């Protein structure tokens, strides 16, 4: 067993056969610490601990006994490379060459030079570079490593997965902040791979270990399945089929990455940023695609991100959703109350009430949404949301007759801003000074929560997410 990113040797605690264990680190200081630990009872051999730059040094620098194992095909099949590699990554090409401001030169290495241009952005990650060298230079061995799960599921690792073809044997996941000096609540996987078997994988099933409670738990009988993001099989690929460049625009859908952790970056808006247009992350919402856009937006909104699921990717759905008009309209109603429409950016087409219903002083500029909903059969949960929302619109219009900043065609966002105001930092406050509004918005949020709970299982039933 060789830990080629051993640090001070913490990963080796508990292993019993010191004659079969090697440990190396880039830093001389780490090597000295490990040798000190031997004096204090660590079950290691001093001659098996050595300084080695795994991403740059030749294997000719290895201790002879370990080099003999790597050079012998039969012995190599019994070798386990057991590591918790560094998770650092460069943010972009500029940081690779040291001209950026974030983690300068973090990815520079001989392995980087060997694989640049071959495996996409995965090469920016040091952990990926460790895996690449192990896979290329220690064939037929076993790899047992702690790592972020993105190399299994992220679209940025598609080319990496085309190269790294191995048989998944077993593993578990736990919270990242279980580890010292790791911040954030995202999954770290301990996955075991047989590098001797050249296989694609369609999923990885891992036990879920909650270190806080010292027990395995999950809603899926103690396991979590991670699926790779495959181009052409994601929900954004499904959505592309209804992009409408010619229809009359009533808003934009702001797109972003396809996983759960980026859910708040996907929303309906009246004015995307210039960057959104440059990155092609703003697409038109029209009467021709409003349902698909609302469905896509709602499925992102109703799924709560947890440490365990936040890297999951939304998938290309099955055909069942097309026949469920109630689901479609539930999604549309949900989006009415979770969007970034602002009247100052143009005509507000997203008011689901007539001026008469909410006692507005003048007619609204657009009746698009009320006309769209005409004769539609809504679920009880959707009706409850609309009724609770109507009370807020009515209350708003009762307050604005003499208010200089009030907007007759106010969107839900505008109404929230009117009552809640903004902090000194410019962010919208969480609570209003108006007690009645606070009561009304609380009631609305309860109804929205019930509607979201109704939508949530269908996200899985229709294949937008895989269990």
Buried (B, 14 or more C-beta within 10 A) or exposed (E): BBBBBBBBBEBBEEBEEEEBBBBBBBEEEBBBBBBEBBEEEBBBBEEBBBBBBBBBBEBEEBBEEBEEBBEEEEBBBEBBBBBBBBBEBBBEEEBBEEEBEEBBBBBBBBBBEBBEEEBBBBBBBBBBBBBBBBBBEBBBBBBBBBBBBBBBBBBBBBBBBEBBBBBBEEBBBBBBBBBEEBEEEBBBBBBBBBBBEEEEBEEBEBBBBBEEEEEEEBEEEBBBBBBBBBEEEBBBBBBEEBEBEEEEBBBBBBBBBBBBBBBEEBBBBBBBEEEBEEEEBBBBBBBBBBBBBBBBBBBBBBBEBEBBBBBBBBBBBEEEBEEBBBBBBBBBBBBBBBBBBBBEBBEBBBBBBEBEEBEBEEEBBBBBBBEBBEEEEBBEBBBBBBEBBBBBBBBBBEBBEEEEEBBBBBBBBBBBBBBBEEEEEEEEEEEBEBEBBBEBBEBBEEBBEEBBEBBBEBBEBBBBBEE
